[in-house]
Amino acid sequence: MSNELYVPRGTTANAQYTLDIDPKRAGWSHTSLRTVELRPGGTHMFTTGDSEWIVLPLEGACTVHIEDKRFQLLGRDDVFAGVSDFAYVPRDARVHIASGAGGRFALAGAKCERRLPARYGPTPEVPVEERGSGNCARLVRNFASADAFACDRLIAVEVVTPGGNWSSYPPHKHDEARPGEETELEEIYYFEIQGPNGFGYQRVFPSREGGSDVLAEVRTGDAVLVPDGWHGPSIAQPGHSMYYLNVMAGPGEERQWRIRFHPDHTEGYR
């Protein structure tokens, strides 16, 4: 199986980012994800270019300055502690992030056409969904889902899977434009595993001849790219909860998460 879709921690790191995946690196057209680590008193500046971005604290708090707006993000202790607030910043802007105590922050991005206003996403307004049951139960934080928060192209959610459970199940796909049934979306999975020495597994398999095919053992800081194909399950090691941040965008005019489940894996589940 190809390892091109598996991005181990540190393999895209540079002077600014601990993870840096843009459309050129991924070989697609829209979706980006960066993670930045700031020391106490640290700052980071970037220009948004032709993309819209969400600044999401993974660990710690920060202040986001964009034009004449200033957003204080209270953040969280870590991704397993609960929901975080966030900031949306538009294309064609300059952004300044500062953190008094330091922390780690995700920048989820998507190439877009419209320039929407900069906005603050408060924690109490993030919809939290319990999805699945039994050993397929997981918690979904729909902070920038298509129905929860307005963006031009970007869709982003968080999932926490208890240790020993499966999520992203049944396997599903969103690589075709089928009006009312399926939307074409590129996707990045970014992982963190709770506790020392924890790991999980991520599966992506072809939906067409020559399509994406990978089985990756993932640890904190790793990512998996999903340009096409059936993806799932995401499997958490017993005793170690798994977190992943899903970042999606695509070429279609409709900003919706419409998926098709694999017909061979739905019996007895749904």
Steps between C-alpha positions, in 0.01 A plus 500: 500500500618852421643707783456832314172564679652441844683807635703408811564766761784732403526406133349832384641714785682822422617813680142617556283190526515156659259379229457675165270343241385720214332407170835469322634256763176303498463498120152646501326837459355644823575363847783600738601431859782645707592467866710757680662479845561822694721538803381722788479851361534367146337645192428385146402706197368375167313626196189311399550542124227337292372288791268536797631367832386398847737544794423216743683454832616143554672582830509839668350842435583781259397835361426534128533842337350549154470852356299703755374192688647324801379160619604355836492120476475333840603166348535186713752287687511246216275355230353243740398763758201624302383737230702811416401839370655606167546787256411518131725718285425586136710484187724793401585596858791516743463311827697532823477230770646556848505266800604616847536151647583323174315218331425307185259623236350354183444711189237334282468654156329479162543690176189706448336770288295710741653720769283454808542711816735398780302345786530341843362150565405470868524165677133484613384526137694195380255212436616176662358174368515148640527279194480121480450254785680221682859461381428743214401787732692828463459871568485747211561873551346672198670838551520585128270248339296613202191545716665658804731778380511704179808470278541522126661157443648379828342223709670387823396279793667318790439139602595329827489119494525316836778246536412168337228649280464546124391824334467622140287191471337365290760591234376787292609721212449845351699502178224548242254779428158333522235768565309429818706187574873573510731802487860499377727585792873465566571412863784508752497297822731639771548270802581523869498200734438529873771373733860389446579241232147514358419427137213429266430386145349673199376322188435647155416266210412546132160604373628473142778323315837641603343699786643589839612205712674528837501339842692719744597462865451854628636681805478855633593752232445266204262573213330300225388650169176386336481629142250226407385156607313333781640604837451330831526353743708718730598265782608610849737286708335365817572734791593790272231731363558626147443857382490610140438830330330466161560783252307490172435711191419437137427650158121481507275803541312330784673507839356182642626179658308240302641148519434148375550202730670189369219254421696197626543637852166645605303184581445465873638845569250757377 
